[in-house]
Amino acid sequence: MGIDSDLLHKIKGVIECPHPDKDIRRFDANLRLFPPFLDNDVCPLSIKNTILQSCYLRNTDWACGVAVYTGNETKMGMSRGVAEPKLTAMDAMIDKLTGAIFIFQIVVVIVLGIAGNIWKDTEARKHWYVLYPDEGPWYELLIIPLRFELLCSIMIPISIKVSLDLVKSLYAKFIDWDKQMIDLETGTSANATNTAISEDLGQVEYILTDKTGTLTENKMIFKRCCIAGTFFGNENGDAVKDVELLNAINTASPDAIRFLTVMAICNTVIPIKSPSGTVSYKAQSQDEEALVRAAASLHMVFVNKNSNILEINFNGSLKQYEVLEYLEFTSDRKRMSVVVRDCDEGKIMLLSKGADETILPCAYAGHQTKTFSEAVDQYAQMGLRTLCLAWRELNELEYQDWSVMFKEANSTLVDREWRVAEVCQRLEHDLEILGVAAIEDRLQDGVPETIETLRKAGINFWMLTGDKQDTAIQIALSCNFVSPEPKGQLLLVNGKTEDEVCRNLERVLLTMRITKAEPKDVAFVIDGWALEIALKYYRKAFTELAILSRTAICCRVTPSQKAQLVELLKSCDYRTLAIGDGGNDVRMIQQADIGVGISGREGLQAARAADYSIGKFRFLKRLILVHGRYSYNRTAFLSQYSFYKSLLICFIQIFFSFVSGVSGTSLFNSVSLMAYNVFYTSVPVLVSVLDKDLTEKTVMQHPQILFYCQAGRLLNPTTFAGWFGRALFHAIVVFVITIHSYAFEKSGLEEVSMVALSGCVWLQAFVVTLETNSFTIFQHVAIWGNLVVFYIINWIVSAVPQSGMYTIMHRLCRQPSYWNTMFLIVAAGMGPVLALKYFRYTYRSSKINILQQAERLGGPILSLGNIEPQPRSLLLDNDLDLDLAPLSISQSKNGRNSVFEPLLSDSPNAVRRSFGPGATFDFFPSQSKSSTYSRNKDK
């Protein structure tokens, strides 16, 4: 419909549209224009007629339109809501530890409150100077417990969330500032959209990746084709330069001409002619652009598109086609068609292209499609993407009848997409298959090396793609996704009925259990049909298969199936990372624990919806091994240290209650407590964001050490118990030494308080120093400069008469006994800790300690072997038949480990892991999670 620009201001009409929603992929509406334009005729509107808020115009300088939704009711405005926050594994652990401390706090308050009331009634009233009245108010029993509640309120560090948010923001900035993650080809740098989940990158167990544009460059090149049973491009690998094809075109072969016509017309490409006369193309799909460019190279040039008129230049002669209808591509239809009229001959033609499983079944009865099926298989085995091209001629009456139904379907406001697909299917039948086009999509640089490195780190890979099975397998083999025979084995799960899928699942599961003890890379391959049936009827069996296999290739899957697979792995309590580059990957990316988008040729939909965006797949290795691992290590230390410093001061308060009549009297004043948490102990630990236990080079060379993060070795109940015990021990040291040094000297309470506070500050400085692996000038300034600032602040406060600390620090600093007390506190507090650390470093050293020692000595770093766990082992019933017997699967997951295996150690809590020839590594998991899956065939 064309309207003169002078009449635009006179347009009157009505737009029938649904209520505002946040679905940016759909807009089902109708436009009714009043005379003199169209007499109340219905013009369907879709998302293709819609410009969303904040969009940029391309291929045109201006556009006229009507504002349908405004303000917060726009689709972008409604979808701009706050996304559901993602809870990291470390945050979940911190919440559990906080709950445990809270329970401990309540117990302490109750016990000390009861003890305080008992002491008050039995001993306090005997001493006249206590001044307890003989009878008190009814709530007197609550006074002492409430005092202890106030004293113990600092046991849970309120500042931990603020500190964690601050350092996590810095982690995100480190990713943004990483120059080694800049794609020099496009100038695209890494970007962290979500600043709250950086430590989860270090605990990734499964990576689910798209293929096209993620593993490959998404730069499509037309390579081979099969036209009417004749193969072109097999000789030189380039059909465009094939002499036989060029001869067929020059002799005007009808089959070749129709094939090229479909390549040039059946698309949504927009040709743009420059002032110099050259034609360039803008396309949403790289496949379509590759086909149009190839057709132009073969003299079928798409030169212009004016409204609904397409102009094709073939060997110097201009031919025009009128586009009557577009039958758009959807992920469910897996094909697109266009109805055109030859302006010269008046013929109406249906031109179609799409996947072989949707085009070949639409061939007319008796059509021999075996050759085309063989061509598809042959090209797929070469790793090429395939499209089948077809056409048929329509008579005028058939088109007119169908057009009415198509217009009605496009005008409905309810279930428009489903009704349009149904009407399209009524036209797309009895097709004549013209041939098969094969398009090459090359792997990105560094993909095989990245996958190999991350697999060494114990990360499992799943490929989720919409391509054919053979194409996906070839790409998987070429990028080290799976190993070729005899080191690897591919198990196919195909079928379009429940019985076929059941038999294949049974066979694959049996093979998996038999080969689980062999050092063999076993992967399963499943297509979209079989996956849909497996998820619907055999979900528990498929879950078992997912647990047993480290690698999976899922072909012909839809965006919703991708999201379902992510949810399946998350339901098994695995940490998942999804990576993709297109709009069809958005649901998968948002469903995963961590979403990574690639800023590719398919736009920025995936990158904008993701938690992290990168320019190329190879940067994923650095994102996980360097940024993820460092973030996990730093957050583990920061969170546990925050609890440590709060517990330390709280335990001293509790010990003081034993020498103050269990009365709930505070040893420290409120100003000192506030300064302790805000100034004296926070600044040194915040610079831990710069700490590196190993250099980046070492981490990249030995990806196996990521297992320590995956297993949660640095933050779990066991490590927290160690920090809890350290806080208790240091509190005893500070309290005992302070009391013995100053109580017998008849010092005032203020002096004892300042000595104890000084001891805490000195201890935390040495604790941070001991736990720091790499020192920079910032760490030294923060640790020792903070200690100097402590004395400066208290020296100034002591000079103020109204401060309540008048002359205290002045007198203490002049006393040798004060400095002797500080020395004793540090020596007694840090001596056993240092001795224990030396013992573990020397006699019970981990692989990380070995690498640290090699770095410090400057010697060569030997290979560590394989730190990742042995293949999973499940306790299964002997009967493996899905139909006859239920199958019980006992799953034991230790720590954050990504495998299931039997206990091989004599200890009921020990798990033995292999590190290579002759080397073993024992650890005692801090948390054990067990669940049981039982599988029956669903009827």
C-alpha positions, 0 to 999 in steps of 0.5 A: 500500500503506497500513500503520497507523502503530501497526504500523510497528514490527512490520514484518518483511521483506527488501529486495533491492537492488543493491550500493552505487553512486553513481548518484543517479538510479536505485535498482532494488530490491524489497521483500518483507514477511512476514505478516501484511502481505503474504505474500512478495509483491514490491513494486518500489522505485525512486528515487522511494521513496528519500530520499538522504542530506542531503535535506530533506523537503517537503510532509510533517513526517515520513517512516518508512523503512529505512536501505538504505545507510549511511556511505560506502556511501550514494549521496551518499557514493560520489558525493562523491569528488574530482572530476577536476581541470580543467586550464586552458589557462594551467596547461597553458602554465605546465607546458610552460614549466616543462618548457622551463626544466627542460631548460634547467636540466639543460643548464646543470648539465651544461655548468657541471659539465664546465667546473668539472671541466676548470678544477679539473684544469687550473688549480685544482691549480696554486694551493696555496690551493685545497687540492685533493688530488692524488687524490680519491674515485671520485665526485669528478667528480659533486661540482661538477655536484651543486653547480650542480644545487643552485644552479640548483634555484631556477630553477623557482619551487616557490612558483608553485603556492602563489601561484597557488592563493592568488590563484585563491582570491581570484578566486573570492571576488571572484565571491562578493562581486560585488554586481552579480551578485546576483539581486534577485528571488530574492536569489541571489548568484553562487558559485564552487565551483571556485576553480582555473579562473577564468582560463579564463573569459577564454578561452572560445570556445564557449558551449553553453546550454540553453534552458528556464530558462536563456535563458527564465524557466521560468515556464510560462503556458498560452496556446493550445490546439487541441481536436478541430481547433478553435483557442482563444486565437488571438483574444486570445492567452489560451485561458483567457479564450477565450469559445468555449472557456468555452462549450464547457466550460459545455455539457459538450463531451465533447472539451473535458472529456476534454482538461481531464481529461488536463490535470488528472490526467496529471501528478505534481503534488501539490495542497496545501490551505491552512486557508483552503481555497485550493489550491496545487500543487507540481510537479517540472515547470513544464509540468505545473504550468502545465497543472494551473493552466490546468485549474483556471482552466477549472473543472477543479480538482485539489483533493486526492490521497489515496494513489492517489485523485485528486479533481477538482472540475468545476463544483462536482461532485466526481469521483474517479479511482483511479490504477492505474499511472504510466508515467513520463516519460523523456528517451528516451520523451519522454512520460508516461502514467497509467492511472486508473479512474473511481470512478463509472463503473468505466472504465479509461482511459489518459491520455497527454501528450508531444512530438508526435513520440512521441504522434501516431505512437501514434494509432489507424489512420485517425485524422486528425492533420494538424490537430494537426500544423499546430497544433504547427507554428503554435504552435512558430513563435510560440515556444511549447512544445507538448504533445500530449494523448491517451487511450484506454479500456482493457478490464479483461482488457487492463489485467490482462494488461499489469499483470502484465508491468509489475509484472515489469518493475518488479521486475527488478534488471537493465536495469529502465528499458529493460524498463519502457519496452518494456512501456509501449510495449505499452499506448501505442498506438491513442490518440485524439488530444484536442488540443495545448496551447501553453505560453509561456516568456518570455525572461529580462531581458537575454538578447538584450543578453548574447548580443549582447555576448558575440558581439562578444567573439568567442564562439560560441553553441550552443543545445542544447534538447529543444524542437521545432525551430520553437520553438527557432528562434523563441526563437533569433531573439528573443534575438539568437542568430541574425539574421533574413533577410537578415542571417542564414541558417538551414541545416537538417540533418534526416533519419531515415536515413543517406542523408537526413542525408548529403545534408543535411550535404553541402548545408549544408557546400557552402552554408557554404563558399560563404558563408564569405567573406560578412558573413552570420550563418549557423547550422545547425539539427539535430534529435536524430535527425539528430544521432545519425546524424551523430555515429555515421556522419559524425562528421568531416563534422559536425566540419567543420560545427561548425568552419565555423559560429559558431552552432548550434541542436540540437533534441530532444537528450538529455542524453547528446547534449549531453555528446557535443557538448561533447566534440566541440568540446573535441576540436577544442581549443576552450575550452567553457562549458556553462550550464544549470539542470536535472538534464538539463544536469548531464552537459553542465556536467560535460563542459565546460571550464567549467560554469555552473549557474543556480539556477532553478525546476528545483532546484539540481542544475545549480548544485551540479554546476557550477563556477560558479552564477549567478542569471540568464543575464545575469550570464554577461556580467559573469562572463566579461568582467570576472572572467574577463578580469581573472583571466587578465591577473593570472595571466599576470603573476603566473606569468611574474613568478614565473619572472622573479624566480627566474631573476634570482637564479639567473643571478647565481649562474651569473655568479658561478661564472665568477669563482669557478673554476666551482666551484659556490660560492653567492654568497648564503647559504641564509637570504638565498635563502629570504627572497628568495623568501618575503618580499622578492619575494612580497608585492608581486606578490600584490597584483596581484590588485587590478590592473585594466588597464581599468575595468569600465565600459570592458571592458563597453563594448568586449567585443572586447578579450576577443580578446587573452585568447582568443588567449593574447596575455599568456602564451605562449612569446613573452611568456615569452621576453621575461621570460626575457631581462629576467631575464638582462639584469637579472642582468648589470646587477646582477652587473657593477655590483656586482662593479665597485663592490665587488670593486675595493674589496676588500670581503668576499664577504658585502658583495658578496652583500648588495649584489647581493641589494639590487639584485635587491629594488630591481629587482623593486620597480620591475618590479612598479611598471612592470607595474601599471596601477592603483594603490591604497593596498594596492599602494603599501604592498606595493611600497614597504613591502616595500622598507622591510621588507627593510632593517629585517629585514637591519638587525636580522639584522646586529645579531646576531653569530651571524648571519654578517652581523654589521654588514654592513647597518650598514656598507653603509647608511653608504656613499654608494657603496652607494646610488650602486650601487643607483641605477646598478642601477635606472637601467641595469636599468629604463632600456631596459625603460622605453624599450621600453615607451614605444616600444610604447605610443606607436608600436605601441600595441594597442587596449588601450593606446588605451583606457588612454590615453583613460581617463587623459586623461578623453576620450571612448572611440571605437569600436574596430571589430571586433577579433574575427577574420574568419570561418574559412577552411578549405583544402578540396578542390574536390570536395565530394561526401561519397560520391565523394571524400575531403575534406581539411580543413587546420586552423590555429589560432593561439595561443588564437584561435577561428577557422581562416583563411588566412594573408593576410600576406606573412610565413609567421607573420603573421596579419592581422585586421580591426578595422573599416573601414580598420583592421587589426591584425597579430600574430605568433602565439606558438604554431601548432597544425595538424591535418588532418581527412580525411572519408570517408563511413563505410560 
